[in-house]
Amino acid sequence: MSRYSRIPITKTTNDPRLRYTVVKYPTILPSALDVYVYTTQGDRYDVIAQNYYSDSTLWWIINRANPNQDANSIFPTAGSQIRIPSFDRVGTILAQFDALNKLI
C-alpha cells in the first residue's frame, strides 16, 4: 500500500493538476493495551511500525500517538519513551482518519 493511498486528492477546473489536500489526523488517546518502549539512536517510526504492525506506512499512527515528539520527523528523540497503540486499535484509528478526511 502506498503511504499516500489514504490522502485525499483534489483538482479544480482552473488548475487540473492533482494536489494532495491538508491531512487531518485523529487524536489517539492512550489505552491499557498500548505498548511503551524507549527509543535508541537511529530508531525510525516506519521501522517500528513494520515491527509492530507489519506495515511501515502506518508510521504516522505511532508518531501522532506521541504529541511530545516532533510531528514532522520520522525519527523519535533517542532515549525517549514512546507509546505504540495496540495493533487491535489500528482499524479504528484508520476509520477515524478516513472519516476526518472524508474517505468513507
PyMOL commands that place a pseudoatom at each C-alpha (Angstrom):
pseudoatom trace, name=CA, resn=MET, resi=1, chain=A, elem=C, hetatm=0, pos=[0.000, 0.000, 0.000]
pseudoatom trace, name=CA, resn=SER, resi=2, chain=A, elem=C, hetatm=0, pos=[1.346, 3.438, -0.889]
pseudoatom trace, name=CA, resn=ARG, resi=3, chain=A, elem=C, hetatm=0, pos=[1.832, 5.755, 2.060]
pseudoatom trace, name=CA, resn=TYR, resi=4, chain=A, elem=C, hetatm=0, pos=[-0.228, 8.310, 0.124]
pseudoatom trace, name=CA, resn=SER, resi=5, chain=A, elem=C, hetatm=0, pos=[-3.139, 5.991, -0.661]
pseudoatom trace, name=CA, resn=ARG, resi=6, chain=A, elem=C, hetatm=0, pos=[-5.275, 7.332, 2.211]
pseudoatom trace, name=CA, resn=ILE, resi=7, chain=A, elem=C, hetatm=0, pos=[-4.648, 11.025, 1.490]
pseudoatom trace, name=CA, resn=PRO, resi=8, chain=A, elem=C, hetatm=0, pos=[-7.400, 12.863, -0.426]
pseudoatom trace, name=CA, resn=ILE, resi=9, chain=A, elem=C, hetatm=0, pos=[-6.514, 14.331, -3.819]
pseudoatom trace, name=CA, resn=THR, resi=10, chain=A, elem=C, hetatm=0, pos=[-8.190, 17.411, -5.303]
pseudoatom trace, name=CA, resn=LYS, resi=11, chain=A, elem=C, hetatm=0, pos=[-8.170, 19.363, -8.542]
pseudoatom trace, name=CA, resn=THR, resi=12, chain=A, elem=C, hetatm=0, pos=[-10.071, 22.388, -9.803]
pseudoatom trace, name=CA, resn=THR, resi=13, chain=A, elem=C, hetatm=0, pos=[-11.309, 23.442, -13.218]
pseudoatom trace, name=CA, resn=ASN, resi=14, chain=A, elem=C, hetatm=0, pos=[-8.837, 26.348, -13.172]
pseudoatom trace, name=CA, resn=ASP, resi=15, chain=A, elem=C, hetatm=0, pos=[-5.918, 24.077, -12.267]
pseudoatom trace, name=CA, resn=PRO, resi=16, chain=A, elem=C, hetatm=0, pos=[-6.339, 20.468, -13.451]
pseudoatom trace, name=CA, resn=ARG, resi=17, chain=A, elem=C, hetatm=0, pos=[-3.178, 19.268, -11.668]
pseudoatom trace, name=CA, resn=LEU, resi=18, chain=A, elem=C, hetatm=0, pos=[-3.799, 16.775, -8.897]
pseudoatom trace, name=CA, resn=ARG, resi=19, chain=A, elem=C, hetatm=0, pos=[-2.896, 18.026, -5.435]
pseudoatom trace, name=CA, resn=TYR, resi=20, chain=A, elem=C, hetatm=0, pos=[-2.896, 16.359, -2.057]
pseudoatom trace, name=CA, resn=THR, resi=21, chain=A, elem=C, hetatm=0, pos=[-5.113, 18.128, 0.441]
pseudoatom trace, name=CA, resn=VAL, resi=22, chain=A, elem=C, hetatm=0, pos=[-4.260, 19.028, 4.016]
pseudoatom trace, name=CA, resn=VAL, resi=23, chain=A, elem=C, hetatm=0, pos=[-4.406, 15.861, 6.075]
pseudoatom trace, name=CA, resn=LYS, resi=24, chain=A, elem=C, hetatm=0, pos=[-6.316, 15.700, 9.364]
pseudoatom trace, name=CA, resn=TYR, resi=25, chain=A, elem=C, hetatm=0, pos=[-5.184, 13.171, 11.937]
pseudoatom trace, name=CA, resn=PRO, resi=26, chain=A, elem=C, hetatm=0, pos=[-7.342, 11.665, 14.687]
pseudoatom trace, name=CA, resn=THR, resi=27, chain=A, elem=C, hetatm=0, pos=[-6.475, 12.128, 18.332]
pseudoatom trace, name=CA, resn=ILE, resi=28, chain=A, elem=C, hetatm=0, pos=[-5.064, 8.826, 19.548]
pseudoatom trace, name=CA, resn=LEU, resi=29, chain=A, elem=C, hetatm=0, pos=[-5.842, 8.523, 23.234]
pseudoatom trace, name=CA, resn=PRO, resi=30, chain=A, elem=C, hetatm=0, pos=[-3.921, 6.127, 25.482]
pseudoatom trace, name=CA, resn=SER, resi=31, chain=A, elem=C, hetatm=0, pos=[-5.254, 2.621, 26.100]
pseudoatom trace, name=CA, resn=ALA, resi=32, chain=A, elem=C, hetatm=0, pos=[-4.304, -0.051, 28.618]
pseudoatom trace, name=CA, resn=LEU, resi=33, chain=A, elem=C, hetatm=0, pos=[-3.352, -2.253, 25.645]
pseudoatom trace, name=CA, resn=ASP, resi=34, chain=A, elem=C, hetatm=0, pos=[-0.744, 0.165, 24.277]
pseudoatom trace, name=CA, resn=VAL, resi=35, chain=A, elem=C, hetatm=0, pos=[2.946, -0.718, 24.387]
pseudoatom trace, name=CA, resn=TYR, resi=36, chain=A, elem=C, hetatm=0, pos=[5.619, 1.656, 25.694]
pseudoatom trace, name=CA, resn=VAL, resi=37, chain=A, elem=C, hetatm=0, pos=[9.224, 1.451, 24.514]
pseudoatom trace, name=CA, resn=TYR, resi=38, chain=A, elem=C, hetatm=0, pos=[12.372, 3.510, 24.938]
pseudoatom trace, name=CA, resn=THR, resi=39, chain=A, elem=C, hetatm=0, pos=[13.962, 4.625, 21.701]
pseudoatom trace, name=CA, resn=THR, resi=40, chain=A, elem=C, hetatm=0, pos=[17.614, 4.430, 20.763]
pseudoatom trace, name=CA, resn=GLN, resi=41, chain=A, elem=C, hetatm=0, pos=[19.721, 6.423, 18.322]
pseudoatom trace, name=CA, resn=GLY, resi=42, chain=A, elem=C, hetatm=0, pos=[18.657, 5.628, 14.749]
pseudoatom trace, name=CA, resn=ASP, resi=43, chain=A, elem=C, hetatm=0, pos=[15.143, 4.365, 15.536]
pseudoatom trace, name=CA, resn=ARG, resi=44, chain=A, elem=C, hetatm=0, pos=[12.574, 5.369, 12.912]
pseudoatom trace, name=CA, resn=TYR, resi=45, chain=A, elem=C, hetatm=0, pos=[8.796, 5.321, 13.096]
pseudoatom trace, name=CA, resn=ASP, resi=46, chain=A, elem=C, hetatm=0, pos=[8.460, 3.381, 9.839]
pseudoatom trace, name=CA, resn=VAL, resi=47, chain=A, elem=C, hetatm=0, pos=[10.721, 0.596, 11.098]
pseudoatom trace, name=CA, resn=ILE, resi=48, chain=A, elem=C, hetatm=0, pos=[8.869, 0.495, 14.434]
pseudoatom trace, name=CA, resn=ALA, resi=49, chain=A, elem=C, hetatm=0, pos=[5.528, 0.329, 12.577]
pseudoatom trace, name=CA, resn=GLN, resi=50, chain=A, elem=C, hetatm=0, pos=[6.841, -2.526, 10.430]
pseudoatom trace, name=CA, resn=ASN, resi=51, chain=A, elem=C, hetatm=0, pos=[7.874, -4.412, 13.574]
pseudoatom trace, name=CA, resn=TYR, resi=52, chain=A, elem=C, hetatm=0, pos=[4.597, -3.883, 15.454]
pseudoatom trace, name=CA, resn=TYR, resi=53, chain=A, elem=C, hetatm=0, pos=[2.025, -3.656, 12.641]
pseudoatom trace, name=CA, resn=SER, resi=54, chain=A, elem=C, hetatm=0, pos=[3.782, -5.413, 9.719]
pseudoatom trace, name=CA, resn=ASP, resi=55, chain=A, elem=C, hetatm=0, pos=[3.117, -2.240, 7.711]
pseudoatom trace, name=CA, resn=SER, resi=56, chain=A, elem=C, hetatm=0, pos=[5.670, 0.576, 7.590]
pseudoatom trace, name=CA, resn=THR, resi=57, chain=A, elem=C, hetatm=0, pos=[3.129, 3.008, 6.081]
pseudoatom trace, name=CA, resn=LEU, resi=58, chain=A, elem=C, hetatm=0, pos=[1.361, 3.158, 9.445]
pseudoatom trace, name=CA, resn=TRP, resi=59, chain=A, elem=C, hetatm=0, pos=[4.311, 5.025, 10.974]
pseudoatom trace, name=CA, resn=TRP, resi=60, chain=A, elem=C, hetatm=0, pos=[2.150, 8.119, 11.410]
pseudoatom trace, name=CA, resn=ILE, resi=61, chain=A, elem=C, hetatm=0, pos=[-0.040, 6.311, 13.973]
pseudoatom trace, name=CA, resn=ILE, resi=62, chain=A, elem=C, hetatm=0, pos=[2.915, 5.935, 16.318]
pseudoatom trace, name=CA, resn=ASN, resi=63, chain=A, elem=C, hetatm=0, pos=[4.122, 9.457, 15.546]
pseudoatom trace, name=CA, resn=ARG, resi=64, chain=A, elem=C, hetatm=0, pos=[0.705, 11.008, 16.252]
pseudoatom trace, name=CA, resn=ALA, resi=65, chain=A, elem=C, hetatm=0, pos=[0.212, 8.938, 19.404]
pseudoatom trace, name=CA, resn=ASN, resi=66, chain=A, elem=C, hetatm=0, pos=[3.208, 10.772, 20.869]
pseudoatom trace, name=CA, resn=PRO, resi=67, chain=A, elem=C, hetatm=0, pos=[2.444, 14.505, 20.828]
pseudoatom trace, name=CA, resn=ASN, resi=68, chain=A, elem=C, hetatm=0, pos=[5.621, 15.194, 22.806]
pseudoatom trace, name=CA, resn=GLN, resi=69, chain=A, elem=C, hetatm=0, pos=[7.629, 14.166, 19.706]
pseudoatom trace, name=CA, resn=ASP, resi=70, chain=A, elem=C, hetatm=0, pos=[8.246, 16.195, 16.535]
pseudoatom trace, name=CA, resn=ALA, resi=71, chain=A, elem=C, hetatm=0, pos=[5.223, 15.509, 14.309]
pseudoatom trace, name=CA, resn=ASN, resi=72, chain=A, elem=C, hetatm=0, pos=[7.277, 16.384, 11.209]
pseudoatom trace, name=CA, resn=SER, resi=73, chain=A, elem=C, hetatm=0, pos=[10.031, 13.858, 11.806]
pseudoatom trace, name=CA, resn=ILE, resi=74, chain=A, elem=C, hetatm=0, pos=[10.346, 10.152, 11.057]
pseudoatom trace, name=CA, resn=PHE, resi=75, chain=A, elem=C, hetatm=0, pos=[12.847, 9.888, 13.940]
pseudoatom trace, name=CA, resn=PRO, resi=76, chain=A, elem=C, hetatm=0, pos=[11.709, 9.822, 17.571]
pseudoatom trace, name=CA, resn=THR, resi=77, chain=A, elem=C, hetatm=0, pos=[14.029, 11.511, 20.051]
pseudoatom trace, name=CA, resn=ALA, resi=78, chain=A, elem=C, hetatm=0, pos=[16.674, 8.998, 21.133]
pseudoatom trace, name=CA, resn=GLY, resi=79, chain=A, elem=C, hetatm=0, pos=[16.247, 7.857, 24.737]
pseudoatom trace, name=CA, resn=SER, resi=80, chain=A, elem=C, hetatm=0, pos=[12.612, 8.918, 24.963]
pseudoatom trace, name=CA, resn=GLN, resi=81, chain=A, elem=C, hetatm=0, pos=[9.693, 6.702, 25.882]
pseudoatom trace, name=CA, resn=ILE, resi=82, chain=A, elem=C, hetatm=0, pos=[7.098, 6.423, 23.120]
pseudoatom trace, name=CA, resn=ARG, resi=83, chain=A, elem=C, hetatm=0, pos=[3.659, 4.868, 23.071]
pseudoatom trace, name=CA, resn=ILE, resi=84, chain=A, elem=C, hetatm=0, pos=[2.748, 2.357, 20.377]
pseudoatom trace, name=CA, resn=PRO, resi=85, chain=A, elem=C, hetatm=0, pos=[-1.018, 1.937, 20.046]
pseudoatom trace, name=CA, resn=SER, resi=86, chain=A, elem=C, hetatm=0, pos=[-2.139, -1.671, 20.193]
pseudoatom trace, name=CA, resn=PHE, resi=87, chain=A, elem=C, hetatm=0, pos=[-2.461, -3.466, 16.855]
pseudoatom trace, name=CA, resn=ASP, resi=88, chain=A, elem=C, hetatm=0, pos=[-6.098, -4.176, 17.798]
pseudoatom trace, name=CA, resn=ARG, resi=89, chain=A, elem=C, hetatm=0, pos=[-6.782, -0.417, 17.614]
pseudoatom trace, name=CA, resn=VAL, resi=90, chain=A, elem=C, hetatm=0, pos=[-5.312, 0.195, 14.153]
pseudoatom trace, name=CA, resn=GLY, resi=91, chain=A, elem=C, hetatm=0, pos=[-8.575, -0.476, 12.288]
pseudoatom trace, name=CA, resn=THR, resi=92, chain=A, elem=C, hetatm=0, pos=[-10.461, 2.029, 14.447]
pseudoatom trace, name=CA, resn=ILE, resi=93, chain=A, elem=C, hetatm=0, pos=[-7.715, 4.634, 14.056]
pseudoatom trace, name=CA, resn=LEU, resi=94, chain=A, elem=C, hetatm=0, pos=[-7.752, 4.199, 10.266]
pseudoatom trace, name=CA, resn=ALA, resi=95, chain=A, elem=C, hetatm=0, pos=[-11.554, 4.534, 10.207]
pseudoatom trace, name=CA, resn=GLN, resi=96, chain=A, elem=C, hetatm=0, pos=[-11.276, 7.780, 12.203]
pseudoatom trace, name=CA, resn=PHE, resi=97, chain=A, elem=C, hetatm=0, pos=[-8.621, 9.031, 9.771]
pseudoatom trace, name=CA, resn=ASP, resi=98, chain=A, elem=C, hetatm=0, pos=[-10.847, 8.182, 6.795]
pseudoatom trace, name=CA, resn=ALA, resi=99, chain=A, elem=C, hetatm=0, pos=[-13.843, 9.942, 8.381]
pseudoatom trace, name=CA, resn=LEU, resi=100, chain=A, elem=C, hetatm=0, pos=[-11.830, 13.097, 9.149]
pseudoatom trace, name=CA, resn=ASN, resi=101, chain=A, elem=C, hetatm=0, pos=[-10.539, 13.203, 5.596]
pseudoatom trace, name=CA, resn=LYS, resi=102, chain=A, elem=C, hetatm=0, pos=[-13.880, 12.229, 4.055]
pseudoatom trace, name=CA, resn=LEU, resi=103, chain=A, elem=C, hetatm=0, pos=[-12.596, 8.988, 2.564]
pseudoatom trace, name=CA, resn=ILE, resi=104, chain=A, elem=C, hetatm=0, pos=[-15.643, 6.959, 3.646]
for i in range(1, 104): cmd.bond("trace and resi %d" % i, "trace and resi %d" % (i + 1))
show_as sticks, trace
zoom trace
